[in-house]
């Protein structure tokens, strides 16, 4: 289980999540991430990047316009953040996002209960007939220690602009 108290730079979070650092800075501006970053923020920003591309069939969105973060997105992001420190989270933990709900299952049996009908076929599974996006957050969380070990944790150095000297000054 990752440490909940290790602080990271915005650049380290972006590198570990495999996103451009602008995603992290915008997430802070929009209230999705706190100004001080922790390991859970890697999972949150990775999921945020994926969720931002989802458009529900009955709610078209123009990509050229900025949009506020929807409630369903915040719910999914908070569920992912909670999963990082949840003692029941395993490599099998999966997060489903539908237009109306967010579901988390920690075992294959729990996943099957959400996806499969009962053995007699008399009642539908909770996810039947719904558009649902499935995210393997348990595997992402399990990979955090190795990802962090390979991630540079310092902010990149900014190069100072070269001072131009006039030809008469030597």
Secondary structure as UniProt FT lines:
FT   STRAND          7..8
FT   HELIX           10..17
FT   HELIX           21..29
FT   TURN            30..31
FT   STRAND          37..38
FT   HELIX           40..51
FT   TURN            52..53
FT   TURN            57..58
FT   TURN            63..64
FT   HELIX           71..85
FT   TURN            87..88
FT   TURN            91..92
FT   STRAND          94..97
FT   STRAND          102..105
FT   HELIX           108..115
FT   TURN            119..120
FT   TURN            126..129
FT   STRAND          133..135
FT   HELIX           137..150
FT   TURN            167..168
//
